Each structure stands twice: as structure tokens, then as C-alpha cells.
Amino acid sequence: MFRFAPYVLKCLWRHRTRTGLTVSGTAVALFVFCVVTAVQEGLDRLTHSAGAERTLVVFQENQFCPANSRLPEDYAPAIARLPGVRDVVPVGVFTNNCRASLDMVVFQGFPSQQLRAARPLELLSGSFGQFEQQPDAALVGRAVARRRQIGAGDPFTVGGVTVAIVGVFASEAPAEENFIYTHLDFLQRAPGRNAVGVVTQLEVQLAEHADPDTTATAIDDHFRHGPVATTTRPQGVFQREVVADLAETIGFAQWLGYACLGLVFSLIAATTVMAVQDRIKEHALLQTLGLRPLRVFGLVMAESLLQSLAGGLLGIAAGLLLLSWWGFSIGTEGVAIALQPSLRLAVWGGSVSAGVGLLAGLAPGYQAARTEIVPALRQA
Amino acid sequence: MPLIEIKNLTRQFTKGGETLTPLDAVNLTIEPRDFISLMGPSGTGKSTLLNLLVGIDRPTSGQIVVHGTDITRLSRARLADWRAAHIGYIFQTHHLIPVLTAYENVELPLLLLPLPAAERRKRVEIALEAVELTDRADHYPRQLSGGQEQRVGIARAIVTNPTLVVADEPTGDLDPRTAAQILKLIQRLNVELEMTLFVVTHDPQVAAVAARRLHLDEGRLIEAPGADPVPA
């Protein structure tokens, strides 16, 4: 079959305008598909991460936006005494936007001695020592740094909070790279915050054999009659509930991604059908020379596949390049969904392109293979 | 042993409710190195017989036995394999593939045979040399004259050294001078390369160069009495 590769390529080149338009249309559709799938992957990663089940998030009851959750910081030692709890970290969260946003900035304030234990960060620049010594110091996630074009040594201000960036970090959890970590007491005393002794949430690390639901219930029961009631959920559940509205939109967008694949199918099928109809006589000639009908079918399938793969790979490459270059994230209420390029995304996109190309070639390929030779050769 | 035996070959068509029988129990034997011309009025079934002979059409009844194999019983795929190995087809309108060069057009049938690239190259060069087009090997069909295109078509037909070369009005689209050149070339295939030829034509001059001259009329095949072929 590879002996006919030059013929297939030359046939595509013969109608290069048509081929070019088909490939570019496919590229645009696969670009959209790639980005939409990256959003879905980001959401899945967020809600199914390793810590999603073994970490509990304690929030003020019936609140989701960080700005509205105000828990007494001294809840932390009380929770630490409950059975099944290994560690408790009080976290202050400040975000510039509680609604869905493509450029959400989230400050998370940690007690400085607990940050390194709670978040496995890999510093790309700067040092933890400087962070611990400087009260207004901040470590910035790689995605935010890229998006906002900031780095170690820069000051950074959002919503009246000004921090001094002393390092940029990477994380195994891509969503983390959209956060800015600073000191809890600095964030509590930031201008206009008036939050000394108050935190947004408490992160509870469970002991090895502790049941998440039992511990969560125990925490909420403990504070049911306290100054502020709590709602405690595993981190994954908490994040799913926070981004529930966004997830619906993402789910709808996923359908748009599938619609793009339908578009590619129609585009490639239409182009291949046109190519077959243009070359009915040529396919009859090839069969007269001795090409088996199955081989003619294969030639048409190859044309369809090549166009789909060329467009698909272009679109996916553009999508991955954009995702890796720009560090996109979609966030809401202090939770960020990181849009990341991945090998899985590339392989999935490539496979989908190939699959759509093959499907689109089936009908025209069959048509070409079933050409009646004598009437086709007689065509003007 | 004859090369090809056509036995009681009948082909019927239904057109507008009427049954037409262009070939009615036709019998013919073709020996190796025969040069046969087939004439007859338009619409009498000359091309139909040729198409049946190369297996691109199916008879209503009868047999075509080539080297002991009845090709009318072969599947479409097996027939394609058989054509690739045994048939060279020269068309009236040459049917070259426009995106391929003369060289690539001639090489096309060889791609279907299990031949290494070096052997394919050698055979294409010999075929192009036989039709005196070595210097046009890299030209595309649009860069060739009508006569040159037909010579490329002939090179493509002979490049596999087929059992039978068929030609359907091979000079029908050419001016008299070019037609004469092509005719000479076709005759050389038979005389010098000892190929078996079956040529369908309207042109008595073309028919005259063949050693055996057949006439098809009202579904019946009539062979003219023996006559020496006229040099092209």
C-alpha cells in the first residue's frame, strides 16, 4: 500500500486549495476540541486528586465564596483533638473575584511553619528561607507568574493586598500553580481585611484509618452550637460543589467539543466524496490496471485519514502550545481549574482525528471501490 | 494449447425494457503471438467483447478460458489480480493519471506486482525506450502531445510483459500522421516483442496490419479468410 503513497499525496496536492481549506477547518475544530477537553481534564484532576479523599475542608456553613466564610482560627486546636484527625491547617483565602473568571488571583495565607508540610511545592526560583523571614513575602505559582508576567523580586498588588514575591513554584497538582501563598497573619492584617483571628477554611489531614465522613460529621457536630457553624467535606467533594455551576458549563462545552468532531467528520467526508466523484474514471482505470477494489477503498481511506490527521495534529499542536504558553485557568470562588497540556491530551486528540478521518472515508471509499468499471471508463 | 478460448460467450443488456444481445454465443480461440483486429459497425459489441476478455465486464453466459482458468468464475478481487499479471490495456483516450509523470504512469501497473524498486525502474526504462519517450519520462501528461500520451499509454500496457495486450480504438483520437506512428509501434509489439494483440477498431487501415481480422455483426463473430498483414 505504501507504494501508492506518492499517488495519494499528489492527489491531495492536485486540489491543494480544497485540501488546504479542509485541513484548516479540521485544525480549527480540533483546536477547540483540544481546549475543551483540557478544561474537562483539569476539572477531573481537581476533583479526583490524591488528597481529594484524605483531606477535609472545613468551611463556614452554607458558604462557598472565600469572602463569606469566616471561621475562628482557634477552631484548629479543637478539631486537632477530635479522633481521626492527624493535622489541622488554618488557611486564609483572598481572591480578587468570586465569580467564574479566566484570570482569578487567589491568595492563600498559611502559618509559615505549616506551608511546606501542607503543600509539596518545588521552588523554581527564590527560597523558602526568605519566605519565612519576610512578613509580606509570597510564593507565586508558575501559571500565575506566566499569566501575570511576574517573578521573584517583583511586588504584586491585587485588591489592595500587596505582596513581595520571593519565589516561583511548580506543583504536582496543576491547580496549585494558580495560587499565591503568603503568611496567614499577613493576610489577616492586610488593609481592609480586618480578619485577625479569623480564617477562611481549615484543612484537616486525616489519620491513616480514619473514615472521612465520620470525621466530617464529628467536626460539624462539635461546632453546631458554636459561634459559627461549619460544613465539612472531603476536599474533592468541596471542590466539586464549589465548581458545580462551572462544571455544568464545562459539561455543555464538552458537547460543543463533540460537535466540532461532527463538523470535522462532515468536512472530511464532503471533501473525500468530492474527490471520489471527480475521479470515478481514475478509480475505474486503477481497477482496470489490476488494483483490487479493497485497495481502491484503502487509497480513499488514506486520503481521508491524511487530511484529518494533518488538520487534527495542527489544531492539537496549536492548542497544546497555547495551553503551555499561557498558563490558563478557570476559577471560581477561590478554586482554580488548571488548563494544562498533556501527553494524554495529545494522544487522545490524535486518535480522535484518526478515528474521524477513517469514519469519514468509509462511505466515499466504499463508493470508489464499488465503481462499475465499464460505465465509469465511458464517462466523458 | 491455445492462449485463450472463448466458448459460447453471450452478453445481454436490458435497455428501456428491451433485451439487446450484442454478443450471441461467440466462440474464438487466440493463440500465443496472434495479432487480431476486430471491426464492426458502432454499437455491435466490439468493446463489449474486449471488456469481457479483460474481465472488467461479466458475460451473461459462456466461458473465457485463459491458461486453463475460466476467468468468468473469478471474484472481482481475483480478476483484478489476474489483470495485473496478464493484461495490458491501451485505451482510445489513453487515460493517463494527470498527477503522475510519464515515468510514474508507466510504473503504476508494476506497483501491483512483487518486484523490487530496481527491477521496476529497469522495466519502466525499457518500456519508455520501446515507445521512444525516454526523454519525456519526467513530463506530466499535460506537457505531452496526444501522440506522446498514447505512447505512454502503450508503454504502461506493455511494461508488465502481459499475456495479452488489448487496444480499444488506439488511433481513434489521433491525427493521421500520429496514428500511423502509433500503428507502427503496435505492430512492433507483435513482431519484435512477440506480444499477443487484440485490437478493436473502426479503421480498416488499422485492421489491415493484423494477421487475423474479425468482424462482429449482429452478435456473431466472422473471421475474414487468411490474408497477409499489411505493413503499417
Interface residues (C-beta under 8 A of the other chain):
Chain A: R3 F4 P6 Y7 K10 C11 W13 R14 K281 E282 L285 L286 Q287 T288 L289 G290 L291 R292 P293 L294 R295 I373 V374 L377
Chain B: N51 V54 I56 D57 R76 A77 A80 D81 W82 R83 A84 A85 I87 Y89 F91 H95 I97 P98 V99 L100 E104 L108 P109 L111 L112 R156
